[in-house]
């Protein structure tokens, strides 16, 4: 995604350079937004982080219970190991290894689930933001609006982050709201 954003930065440079000549009849108007600021400060961004954090906590609670079960099983095995026959001891060791493997697989599965949910919610957020940025760009005559991180230098005078943030928080389209 960084390459894509950097590409926009270069396009902005070239558009600005060439449209300064007689090639363009209208002045170039460029703005930028700080996506990170919007993610961190918007109500919806906070909701998104809260949802992902809540899912993570739920999964950690399940994993904690499974881990406690494994610890109990291991302690039980260690207490009874000397009294078990060789065959029974091997069976219990195999059962413990299987449970540990299941725990590791479950842990990785939960990690992936939380990661994918976060990415899904982030994509919904970016889609909504793109619509808002496009609308602002068209209404206010911007030639280009780019992400601040896609540039090496940008003047604060063309920052429209707060305008986008305000519209984003007040928009009715909320794919990141709870229950959606």
N, C-alpha and C positions, 0 to 999 in steps of 0.2 A: 504494500500500500504506500510505503514511503517513496518508492520509485515513481509511482503514479503521481503523488503529490509534488515531487520534485520536478516531474515533467511539466506540471502546470506552472510551476515557477519559471521554468525556461520559456514556456509558451508566453507567459505574461511579459517577460523581458522582450521577446521578439515582437510581440504585438505592440508593445509600447515603443520599441525602436522604429519599426516600420510604419506604424500608424502616425508617427510624428511627421512623416513626410506627407506628400500630397496624396498618398494612397488611401487615406481614410478621410471621409468628409466630416465625421463626428469626433469629438474629443474622446480619449480613452479614460474610462473611470474604473479604477481597480480598488477593491476592498479586500480585507482579510478577516478571518475569524480564527479564534483560538479554540480549537476543538477540545483540548484538555481542560480548559477553563469551563467550557459548557458542560462537559461530563462531570466535573467536580462540583460545580455550583448550581446546576439546574435541579429543580425539584425532581424531574423525571430521572436524571442521572443518579441522584441520591436513592431514588426508589429502585432503580436497576441494581445498584451496588447492594442495597439492603436485601433484595430478593436473592441475589447470588450468595450473599453471606448467610442468609437463613437456610438456603439449600445446603450450603457447606456445613453448617452447624448440625442439621438433621442427619447428614451422612456421617459426620464425625461421631455423633451420639450412637448411631448404629454400629460403627466400627469399634467404638470404645466398649460396647457390650460384648461384641464378638471377641475382642482382645482379652477381656476379663474371663470369658469362657475358656479361651485357650490357656490362660495362666492357671486357672483352676484344674483344667485337664492335665496340664504338665505337672503340677504339684501332686495331684492324685496319682499320676503315673509314677512319679519319683518315690512316693511313699509306699506304693505297692509293688514296685519293680522287683524287689528281692523275693517277694512271695509268689510271683507269677512264674509259670513254666516258661521255657525258652520260646515256645510257640506263641503263647499268650503275650509275652513281652514284645515279640516281633510284631504281632498284630496290633498292639497298642501303639508302638512306635510308628507303624505305618499309618494308623488312624490319626495320630498327632501330626505327622508330616502332611497328610492329606488336608487336615483342618487348617494348617498353617498356609498351605498353598491356596486353599479356598479363600482364606483371609487376605492374602496378598492380591489375588485376582479381584476380589470384591473391592479392596482398597483402590486398586488401579481403575476399576470400572467406575467407582464413585468419583474419583478425581476427573476422569474423562467426562462424566455426566455433568459435573459442575462447570468444567471448562466449556463444554459445548453449549450449555444453557447461557453462560455468560456471553459467549460469542453470538448466540442467536438474539439475545436481548440487545446487544450492542449493535448488531446489524439493523434491527428494527429502529433503534434510536437514530442511527446514521441515515436511514431512509427518511425518517421524519425531518431530520435536520436538513437533508438535501432539498426536500420540498420547500422548506421555509427559506433557505438560502436562495433557491431559484426564484421564489416569489419576490423576495426583497430585491434581488438582482434585476428582475424584469420591471418591477414597479418603480425603482429608483434609477434605472438606466445604467446599471453597472455593466461594463464590458466583461469583467472577470472578477470572481470572488475566490480567493484561495485560502488554504490553511496556513497559518503562521509558521508551522514547522516545515513547510515546503520551501521556505525562502531562507536566504542567508541574512538578509536585512529587510526590515519593513518598518516604515514610519507609523507611529501610533495614530497619526492623523487619519489613516484610512481603516482603522480598526472598527468593525461593525459587530464585534462579538456581543456586546451588551444588548444591541438591538435584536440579534438573533436569539439570544438567551431569553429575553423578555417575551418574544413571540412564541418561542418553544414552550416555555412554562405556561403560557396562556392558551396554547393551541388545544383544540378538542380532540385531535387524533392522538390517541395514547396507546400504541401497541405495547408499550412497556409498563402500563399500569397493571396493578395486581388484578388477577382474575381474567386476564386476557391471554 
